[in-house]
Amino acid sequence: MSVDLTELFENASAPPMFVDADRVLARGRRRRLRRRIGWSVAALPAVVIAAIVAGVVFTGLGSTGVTMPASGGLSSSGVGSVGVVDHG
């Protein structure tokens, strides 16, 4: 480098390096609040869907009216139960 540029770099002053702690903390709190709100908004539909599914399952609204036999083997009509093979 030439002498002129070296002198310029040596004599140049950098801007003051200052970090305001209150400003940094406020920014962090805002980010945390936004993140929490985002997760709450994202979790709300999942909770609603889970409640609806639980309500359908436990109240029987999703029932098709088909009942399974209580025990396997041959019934009185001589037809075996679903999924049971009589080898006798």
C-alpha positions in Angstrom: 0.0 0.0 0.0 1.1 3.5 -0.5 1.9 5.7 2.4 -1.2 7.8 1.7 -3.6 4.9 2.2 -1.8 3.6 5.3 -2.0 7.1 6.9 -5.7 7.2 6.1 -6.4 3.8 7.7 -4.4 4.7 10.8 -6.1 8.0 11.2 -9.6 6.8 10.5 -11.9 6.5 13.4 -14.5 3.7 13.7 -18.0 4.5 14.7 -18.6 4.0 18.4 -19.6 0.4 19.2 -22.5 0.6 21.6 -25.2 -2.0 22.3 -28.2 -0.9 24.4 -29.1 -3.7 26.7 -32.7 -2.6 27.2 -33.2 -2.5 23.4 -31.7 -6.0 23.0 -33.9 -7.4 25.8 -37.0 -5.8 24.4 -36.3 -7.2 21.0 -35.8 -10.7 22.5 -39.1 -10.4 24.5 -41.0 -9.5 21.3 -39.5 -12.4 19.4 -40.4 -14.8 22.2 -44.0 -13.4 22.4 -44.4 -13.8 18.6 -43.1 -17.4 18.8 -45.5 -18.3 21.6 -48.4 -16.8 19.8 -47.4 -18.6 16.6 -47.3 -22.0 18.4 -50.7 -21.3 20.0 -52.3 -20.4 16.7 -50.8 -23.5 15.1 -51.8 -25.8 18.0 -55.4 -24.6 18.1 -56.7 -26.5 15.0 -55.0 -29.7 16.2 -56.8 -29.4 19.6 -60.1 -28.8 17.9 -59.7 -31.8 15.6 -58.7 -34.0 18.5 -61.7 -32.9 20.5 -64.1 -33.6 17.5 -62.5 -37.1 16.9 -62.8 -37.9 20.6 -66.4 -36.8 20.7 -67.3 -38.9 17.7 -65.5 -42.0 19.0 -66.8 -41.8 22.6 -70.4 -40.8 21.8 -70.9 -43.3 19.1 -71.8 -40.8 16.4 -69.5 -42.6 14.0 -71.1 -46.0 14.7 -72.3 -47.9 11.6 -74.7 -50.0 13.5 -72.8 -53.2 12.8 -72.2 -55.3 15.9 -69.6 -58.0 16.2 -70.5 -61.4 17.7 -69.5 -61.8 21.3 -67.9 -65.2 20.9 -66.4 -67.2 18.1 -67.4 -70.6 16.8 -70.6 -71.7 15.1 -73.7 -69.7 15.6 -77.2 -71.1 15.8 -77.6 -70.8 12.0 -74.5 -73.0 11.4 -72.4 -70.2 9.9 -69.0 -69.5 11.5 -68.2 -66.1 12.9 -66.2 -63.6 10.8 -62.5 -64.4 10.9 -63.0 -67.8 12.7 -62.3 -71.0 10.9 -63.9 -74.2 12.3 -61.6 -77.2 11.7 -63.7 -79.6 13.7 
